[in-house]
Amino acid sequence: MKSIIIYESTHHENTKKLVDALAKKHNMKTVSIENAESVDLSEYDIIGLAAGIAFGKFYKRMEEFAAKIPSGKQVFLLYTCGNPSGGYVKSITKTLESNGAKVMGSYGCRGYDTYGPFKLVGGIAKGHPTEEDIDGAVVFYDKISGGE
């Protein structure tokens, strides 16, 4: 099965660490959100959307891109966030499913965060994602894809 990950990893490249680990193990194509419009998604069986979290959901550009995923595509979600309180995939999942995409699952972990007031205290979740967090993303993908 041919897979691609569209990612948006700003601030500290937390999400990109997950994306890079998956790409390395499974020889996946990765494309930043800035270049995603030029990709023909019909060529891929599985599409990953990976981003940081802002204000309780995926970054805005990724949320908007999700609306362009073709009907019938299998999609998985990856994210990093400073405080994993849950519910971060609700909005993007709703968008994907309303367009006929099938969400295979999601994986999220902590990521170093210095946004807004966290900068004043030197950030939160220092040292994240850890190797264990990154390995967790690979295990997640292996499980949902059948190890392909």
C-alpha positions as CSV (number, residue, x, y, z in Angstrom):
1,M,0.0,0.0,0.0
2,K,1.3,3.4,-0.9
3,S,1.2,6.0,1.9
4,I,2.0,9.7,2.4
5,I,2.1,12.0,5.3
6,I,1.1,15.6,5.0
7,Y,2.5,17.4,8.0
8,E,2.7,20.8,9.7
9,S,5.4,21.0,12.4
10,T,6.2,24.5,13.5
11,H,7.7,25.8,16.8
12,H,10.0,22.9,17.9
13,E,9.6,20.3,15.1
14,N,7.9,17.9,17.6
15,T,5.5,16.5,15.1
16,K,8.2,16.2,12.4
17,K,10.1,13.8,14.7
18,L,7.1,11.4,14.5
19,V,6.7,11.8,10.8
20,D,10.4,11.2,10.1
21,A,10.4,8.0,12.1
22,L,7.4,6.6,10.2
23,A,8.9,7.7,6.8
24,K,12.2,6.0,7.6
25,K,10.7,2.7,8.7
26,H,8.0,2.5,5.9
27,N,9.7,4.5,3.1
28,M,6.8,6.9,3.0
29,K,6.6,10.2,1.2
30,T,6.3,13.2,3.4
31,V,5.1,16.6,2.3
32,S,4.8,19.8,4.3
33,I,1.5,21.5,4.4
34,E,3.0,24.4,2.4
35,N,3.5,22.0,-0.5
36,A,0.5,19.8,0.0
37,E,-1.7,21.4,-2.7
38,S,0.6,20.1,-5.4
39,V,0.2,16.5,-4.4
40,D,-2.1,14.1,-6.2
41,L,-3.7,12.3,-3.3
42,S,-5.5,9.9,-5.6
43,E,-2.1,8.1,-6.0
44,Y,-2.1,7.1,-2.3
45,D,-4.0,4.3,-0.4
46,I,-3.3,5.8,3.0
47,I,-2.9,9.5,3.9
48,G,-1.5,10.6,7.2
49,L,-2.3,14.1,8.5
50,A,0.2,15.2,11.2
51,A,0.3,18.5,13.1
52,G,0.7,20.2,16.4
53,I,-2.3,21.3,18.4
54,A,-3.5,24.9,18.9
55,F,-6.6,25.9,20.8
56,G,-7.8,22.3,21.2
57,K,-7.5,21.1,17.6
58,F,-5.1,20.5,14.7
59,Y,-3.5,23.6,13.3
60,K,-5.9,25.6,11.2
61,R,-4.2,25.0,7.8
62,M,-4.3,21.2,8.5
63,E,-8.0,21.4,9.4
64,E,-8.7,23.2,6.2
65,F,-6.6,20.7,4.1
66,A,-8.6,17.8,5.7
67,A,-11.7,19.1,3.8
68,K,-9.9,18.4,0.5
69,I,-9.1,14.7,1.2
70,P,-11.0,12.6,-1.5
71,S,-13.9,10.5,-0.5
72,G,-13.0,6.9,0.2
73,K,-9.5,7.5,1.3
74,Q,-8.1,5.9,4.5
75,V,-6.6,8.6,6.8
76,F,-4.6,8.4,10.0
77,L,-3.9,11.3,12.4
78,L,-0.7,12.2,14.3
79,Y,-0.3,15.0,16.7
80,T,1.9,16.5,19.4
81,C,0.8,18.8,22.1
82,G,2.0,20.4,25.3
83,N,-0.8,19.0,27.5
84,P,-2.5,15.8,26.3
85,S,-6.0,16.4,27.7
86,G,-7.8,14.6,24.8
87,G,-10.5,15.5,22.3
88,Y,-8.0,17.0,19.8
89,V,-9.1,14.9,16.8
90,K,-12.8,15.5,17.1
91,S,-13.0,18.5,14.7
92,I,-10.7,17.1,12.0
93,T,-12.3,13.6,12.2
94,K,-15.7,15.2,11.7
95,T,-14.5,17.0,8.6
96,L,-12.9,13.9,7.2
97,E,-15.8,11.7,7.8
98,S,-18.3,14.2,6.4
99,N,-16.4,14.1,3.1
100,G,-16.4,10.3,3.0
101,A,-12.8,9.6,4.3
102,K,-12.3,6.7,6.7
103,V,-10.3,7.6,9.8
104,M,-8.2,4.6,10.7
105,G,-7.1,6.0,14.1
106,S,-5.0,8.6,15.8
107,Y,-1.8,8.8,17.8
108,G,-0.8,11.8,19.9
109,C,1.9,12.4,22.4
110,R,3.4,15.3,24.4
111,G,5.7,17.8,22.6
112,Y,7.9,20.5,24.0
113,D,5.7,23.7,24.1
114,T,6.7,27.3,24.6
115,Y,3.6,28.9,23.1
116,G,2.2,31.9,24.9
117,P,2.4,31.9,28.7
118,F,4.5,28.7,28.7
119,K,7.4,30.7,27.3
120,L,7.5,32.6,30.6
121,V,8.3,29.4,32.6
122,G,10.7,27.9,30.0
123,G,8.0,25.8,28.4
124,I,6.3,22.5,29.3
125,A,6.8,18.9,28.3
126,K,10.6,19.5,28.0
127,G,12.3,16.5,26.3
128,H,9.2,15.4,24.5
129,P,8.6,13.7,22.2
130,T,10.8,11.1,23.8
131,E,12.2,8.1,21.9
132,E,9.4,6.1,23.5
133,D,6.8,8.6,22.2
134,I,8.3,8.4,18.7
135,D,8.4,4.5,18.8
136,G,4.8,4.7,19.9
137,A,3.9,6.4,16.6
138,V,5.6,3.7,14.7
139,V,3.8,0.9,16.6
140,F,0.5,2.7,16.1
141,Y,1.0,2.9,12.3
142,D,2.2,-0.8,12.2
143,K,-1.0,-1.8,14.0
144,I,-3.5,0.2,11.8
145,S,-1.7,-0.7,8.5
146,G,-1.0,-4.3,9.2
147,G,2.7,-3.6,9.4
148,E,3.1,-2.5,5.7
